[in-house]
Amino acid sequence: MKNIVNYSLLTLTTAFLFQGCKPDLDVDVAAAKGSADFSKYVAVGNSLTAGYADDGLYLSGQQASYPSLIAAQMSEVGGGTFTQPLFTSKPNGTGYLTLTGFSSTGLPVLETVSTELAVRGVTTPDPVLNPSGVLLDKYTDPINNYGVPGIRLSDIADANYSRRNPLYERILMDGEVGVKPYLTKVAESQPTFFSCWLGNNDVLQYAGSGGLVPLTPVPAFQQLYGVLINTLTQNGAKGVVANLPSVTSVPLFNTVLATVSSTAKAQLKLALQANPKLPNFVVCQSGTPDRIGQTSRPADTLRIIQLPIDSLYGGGQGRSLLTLSVRNNPSLLGMLGQPTGAYWRSFAAQNGTTVQNIIAAFKLDTTQAFGFSPKNPFPTGLVLDGREQDVINSYTTQYNSIIKAAAESKDLAFVDANSFMKEVNAGLLVDGMNVSGAFISGGFFSLDGVHLTPRGYAIAANKFIQTINAKYNSKIPLVSVVKYAGVKFP
C-alpha cells in the first residue's frame, strides 16, 4: 500500500516568511475581511493541498491540511463551511509511514501502516499514480478542498485522468469517471475566494523518476495555467496562488536519498576492491531500455555516461542523485558489480515482454558487472544526473515566471515558495520553536521527505494568510503553530 500515488509527491512549502509566522500578542487587532469575500473558499492543488503526509493520505493528515487551517481562521471574517473528502470510516486511508526507532548507525527505521485502509476494490494499475491498482472509498458529497495527490497541471483537462488516479476517481460520481476532467470539476465549485498551488508535480514526477516521466512543455504549462486562473476568476473571485520551490532542495533528495547514495558508494567501492579492472559507475541516459515507448532514438542504441564513484553527491557531473525508485527497491544496491540481469528481468515483466527480448533489442550482456559495464548499465530511471537537474532548474524558473505573470494579470495575491525554501533549509524560529528543512529533526517535513508535518502545514497556512491579508487589506487571524506537532517519535 505504500506505493499508492508514489510520485504524488508535490514538493514542499510556500513562501512563509518567518516573521509573519508569529503574531504580535501585544496588539489587539480586530478581524476583518477587507476587500475579499471569503464566504465560499475553495482550494485547488495537489498533495500538499490535500494534506498528504508520511507517504500517504490519511485522516489526521487531511485534518491538518493548510487549506483547512486557513478556512478555520477565515471563519472569523465571514468564511463559510469548508468541507474535505475525508477518510472517516477507514481513517488510515492509503496507508502511511511511521517512525518506529533508529538503527545502530542512527538511521531512521520506518514502517508502513497497512490496516484500516480505505480500499474498496481494484482496477487497472497505473505505473506512476496507482501501481497497486486499488480503488479507494468514494466521497461524492460537495467539497471545498480539491487537492488531488499526484495531479499535474498537464492533467487538468484530461477527461480520462480519473481512470489513472484513484484519489481523483473517488470524488467523482460513477457516471463522471473517465468523462469529467479536473478543470470542469473545479469550474463547478463557483468560489468567492480560492487558493491555487498547482504545477509542483509537473517537475517532481520527472525528478522522482530520473527523467522517465516527461516534463510539461512550457507552452502547454502557460496555456493550461491561464485557462485554470481564468476559470477560477470568471465570476470575480479573488484568490492567492503559489509558485514552485526547487524540487531537489527537499529532504527526499538532499537527505533521504543521500543516505541511500552513501550506501551505494560503499557498495561500489567494495565491488571495485574485489575487481580492480571494473570501470567507473556506468549509468544509462535517454534512448535506453528503461525508456521503452518514450525514446526517439533507435531501439538498439545505448547512451551511457560513466560517473566516478565519488560523483554521487560530489561536484561537477557528480551532482547525480539516486531517485525514489532506489529507496523503494533497496535490493538494487546489492546487485551493483554483480554479473546479473535481475533488474532487466523485473523491467521486462513490468512491460509485458521477456528479458530475452530486452537483451536482444538493446544488446545487453548480463554476464557483465551490473552498474559498471556499458553492456549492463545502471538504469537512467534510478539516477537524476547533473544534466537532468539543470533541466529541472530551467523548467522551474520558466514555470514560476508563468505563475507570477498570471497572478499579476488578475491582481491576485502571490506566495513565493521558491524563495522561502532557502530560508526553511537555513532554519526559522516560529512561536519560540526551531524549525528547519532537516529530515525528521527539523519538524517541517514529514517522513516521506517531501510533504509537511502538521506543524509545517500550520506554518504554510500562516504564510498564505499573511499574503492574503497584505493583498486584500483583510485581518484574518493567524494559526497558533505551537499547537501542531512535527514528526511523531516512538
N, C-alpha and C positions, 0 to 999 in steps of 0.2 A: 504493500500500500504506500510505501514511502515514495514510490516513483510517480504517483498521480501528479499531473501537471508539473513535471520535473523541471521545466525551464520557465516556469511562470515567474520564473524568477523575476521580476521587475526590479529594479535597483532601488535603492536607498532612500534617503531623506530628502528633505526640501530645504529651502533657504531659511532655516530658523535662526535668526540672529540671537546670540546668547543673551544679550542684554534685554531682549524682548521676551525672554522666557521667564523672567522673574518680575512679577508685578511689584510696584511700589506700594507697600502696605500702609504707608503713612498718608496716602492721598485717597480720599473718598470720591470716587468717580461714578456718577450715575450712569447706568446702562442706557444706551440709545442706539437706534438703528441707523441713523444718519440718512444718506440718500438711497440706501438699498432696501429692498423688500425681501425679508427672509422667511416669509410665510410658507413657501414651499422650496426647501433647499434640496437639490439633487446632486449626488456625487458621481462623476464619471471617471473611470480609470481601470486599473488592473489589480495586481496583487496587493499593493500597499493600501489601495482604496478599500479593498475587501476586508482588510485586517489579517491577511496571510502572515503566518509566523512559524518558525521552527520547522520549515519544510512541509507545512500543511495548512489547511483551512479548517478551523475548529471553533467551537462556540466561544470560549473565553477570548480567543484572538479576535474574532469578529466583534465582540462587545467592546474591545479596546481599539477598534479601527479609528483612524484620525477623523474621518467624516462624522462618526457617531459622537466623538468627543466635541467636535465643533458644533454639531447640532444641539447638544445638551446646553452649551453656552449660549447659542442663538435663541434658545427658548426664553431668555431674559430680555430679548429685544424684538419680540414678535415672531420668533421662529415657530413653525408648526411641528406636527408629529414627524419623526424620522424613523422609517421602517427599513430593516435589513433582512435579507433572506437567510435567517439564522438556522443553524443546525440545532434544533431544540430537543427533539426526541432521541437523537443519537449524537450527543454533544462532541464526540471526537471526530466527527466529520470525515475528512480524508485520511486521518491519522497524522501524527506529528512526532517530532523528535523530543526526547527528554535527556537531561544530563544526569547520569547515574553515578558519576565519580570521575577519577583521574587515574591514568596508568602510572606505573612506576617511574616513567620518564616525564610525567607531568602532562601528557596529552589527555584531552577530554574523552571520556567514554560516553557515547551516545547510543540510546536505544529508541526504537520506534514503537509508539503506542498503536496497537492494531486491534483493539477491542472497541465495541460500541461505534463502529464505523457506519456512516450514512450511505451504505451501498444498497441499491435496490435491484441490481441486475447487471448484465454485461452487454457490451456492444462491440463493434469493430474497433480494435485498438488503433491509436494514433501514435507513431513513434516518438513524437515530441510532446504532445499535450496529454496523451492518455495511453501510455504503454501497457497498462493493466487492462484496458478495455472495459472499465466499470461504468455503470450508470449510477448517479447519486440521487438521493431522495429529493423529490420535487418541492419547489416553493413557488407557487404561481399567484400568490396574493400581490396586491400593489406594493411597490418598494420605492425607496428613495436612494438606496445605495446600489449603484450599477457597476460596482467593482467586479471585474471578471478576471481572476488569475489566469495568466497566460496570453491574454489578448494583446495583439499588436495593433498599432494604428492601421496597418495594412490589412487587417482582418475585418474592420468595422462595416464594410459594405458587402461582405461575403455572406450570401444567404445560406450557404452550406456549412458555415463555420460551427454552428451548434451541433453538427454531427461529429465534429472532431474534438470539441471541448466540453466535457460533462458539466463543468461549472457554469457554462452559459446555457447548455441544454436544460439544466434543472430549473431555470427561472422562466422557461417558455411553456406555453400550453402545448399539448401533443401535436395539434394541428399547425403550430408555428415552427416546429423543429424542421430544419432544412429549408425553411421558407423565409423566416424573418431575420434580416441582418441586425447586428447590434445597433447600427446607426438608426434604424427605424424604431427599435425598442426605446432608445434614448429620446428620439423625437416625440414619442408618445407621452413622455413624462411631463412636458409643459412646465418647466420650473420657473420660479420668480428669481431664484438665485442658484448658481451652480459652482462647483469646483471641477476642474478638469486636469488630470495628470495621466496622460497617455503618451506612449512613444518609447518608454523605457525598454519594453520587450523587443522592440524593433532592433535594438542594439544587443540586449542581453542574450537573446536566443542565439545570435551569431557568436557572441563571445563564449557562451556556455557550451556550444557545440564545436568549438575550434574552427569556426568558419563554415560549417556544413549547412546551417540554416541561413539563407541569404539575407543580407541587409535590404531594407526597403529602399528602392531608388529615391533619391532626393526629390525629383519632380512629383512622384506619386505621394510622398510624405507631405509635400506642400499642398497638393490638391486636396488630399483627404483631410488634413488638419483644417484647411479653410472651410471645407464642407461641414465638418463637425462643429466648429465655432459658429458658423452661420446658422446651423440647426439649433444650437443651444440659445442663441441670442435672437432668434427670429421673432419672438414676442416681446422683445425689450428687456429680457432678463439680464441682470448684471452677474458678474462672476469673478473667479480667481483661477488662474492657470499656473502650472509649474513646469519648469524645463527639466532637462535630463542631466543627472550627475555622471561623472566618469565611471563607467562600469568597473574598470579594473582597480578602482580605489576602495571597493567594498571588501570586507574580511574574507569572503569566499575566495577571492583571488589573492589578496595580499597576506592572508594568514592561513586559512584552512587548507588551501591547495599548496601554499608554500611549505606547509608541514609534509604534505604528500610528496612534494618535489624533493625535499630533503631526503626522504626515504628512497626516492627514485635515484638520486645522485649516489647514495650509499650503495644501492644495488648495482648501479652502473660501474662503480669503482671496483666492487667485488668481481664483477664479470671480467673487467679488464685485467685484474690481477691474475685471474685464472687463465686468461688467454691474452697475452700482451699484443698479439697480432691483430686483435679486433680494431676496427676503425672507430672514429668518434660516433656519438649518438646520431643515428640516421632517422630522419622524420620525413614522411610524405608531405607533399603540398598538393595544390589543385591538380585534377586530372588523374587521381589515384583511386585505388579500389573503394575506399570508403566515401567516395563521391558518386556512387552509381546513380545515373539519371540526372546528375547535376553538372556534368562537365561537358565543355565544348571541345575538349582535347581528344585526340584519338584514344580509343579504349585501351590500347596496348602501350600507352606512353606513361612511364613513371617519372614524375618530377619529384626530386628529393632534395633536401638540404641536410648538410652534415653540421651538427652543432657540437662544439666542445662540451664535455660533461659539465664544466662549471658554468655553462651558459644558462642553465636553469637558475633564474633569479640572479644572473650575472649582468655584465654590461654589454653594450652593442647589440649584436644579433641575439645575444643571450638574454634578452628581455623575455624569453619564452616562458610561458606559464602552462602548467598542466590544467586540464579542464575538468568540469564536473563529472564527466564520464569516468575519469580515473578514480575520483573519490568513491564513486558508486561501484567500481569494479576493481578493488584493491589487488585481486589476483593477477591483474595485468603486469604489475610491477615484478611479480615473481617470474614472469615469462622473459623478462629482459635478459638478453645474452644467451637465451636457450635456443636450440635448433627446433623450433616448434611452429606449427601452423594453427595453434589453438584459437588465436584471435580470429583468423580468417575463416575457420570453420564456423565459429559463432556468427561472424558477419554474414557468411553465405546463408546460414539458416534464417537469419532475420530478413534477408532479402529474397527468400524463396528460391534459392539456387543451391548448387553444390560447391564444395570447396575446390573440387577438380575444375569446375568452370571458372572460378575466380583465379586459380593458379594459372590456367591456360590463357585467360583473357589478359592478365596483367603480367604474365611471365615471372611469377614469383618462384622463389626457391626456398621452401620451408625447412630445408636442411641447414640453412644458414642461420646465424645468430639473430634472433628477433630484436629489432631495435638498433642493430649495429651494422647490418648489411643492406646495401641498396636493393638487394633482391628480397629482403624480408624486413621492410622498414616499419618503424613505429607509425601508426595511422595519424593522419592530419587532424582528424576529429578529436584527438586526445591532447593536442598541443595548440596553444594560442601563441603563435610566434610573434617576433617583433614587427614584421610586416603587417600582420593582421591587426596588431594593436594600433599601428599608425592609421590603418583604415578606419578602425573604430573611432579614434580621436577625431579624424576628419569628418566622419558622418555625424558624430555627436555635435560638433561645432555647427555644422550646417543645419541639423535638426533644430538646435536651440535658437538659431537665428530666425528660423521659420516660426517657432512658437512665440518668441518675443515680438516679432512683427505682427503676428495675428492678434496678440494681446493689445498692442498699441493701436491697431486699426479699429478695434472695438472698444477701446478705452477701458480695458479690464485690468484688475489687479494682477500683478506678476510676481511669482516667487522664483528666485534664482537658486535652485537646488544645487546646481553645479558648483557655484562659488562656495556655498555653505559647507559642502562635504569636506573641503580642505580644513575648515575650522573645526568640524567634528573630529576629524582624524588628529588634529593638534590637541584637542581636549577643551571642554567647556566646564564652567561652573554654573549649575542650574539649581535653583532653590536650595543652595547650600550643598549640592551633591556634585561630585566629579563625574562627568560623563564624557566618553570618547568613542571613537570608532574601533577600539581594540576588541578583538573577538572575546566574548564571554565577560571579561573583566570590565569592559567599557560601559556595559549596561544599556547600550543603544541598539545594537543589532542582536537579533535572536540567533538560535542555534544553527540556522541554515547559512548564516554569514551574508545574507542579502536583505532580508526583511527585518522589521523592527520588533523590539520588545514593547510591552505596554508603556514603559517609560519613554521609549523612542517615539511611539505614536503620540504620546501626550505632548512631547516637545514639538513634533511636527504640527499637531493641531494648533499649538500656540503661535507658531510662525505664520500659519495660514490666517489665524485670527488677527495677528498683528498687521499683516499685509492688508487684509480686508479693512481693518479699522483705519489705516492710513489712507487708503484709496477712497473710501466712501464716507469718511468722517463719522463712522459708527463707533460705538463704545461697547463692543462685545467683551464680556469679562474673560480673562484667561483661565486655562485649566491649571489646577494645582498639581504640578508634576510630581511632587513628593508623594502623592497618593498612589503612584503607579510603579510597579516593580520592574527591575531589569531581568536578567536571566535567573531562573529559579535553580538554586543549588540543592543537591540532595540532602 
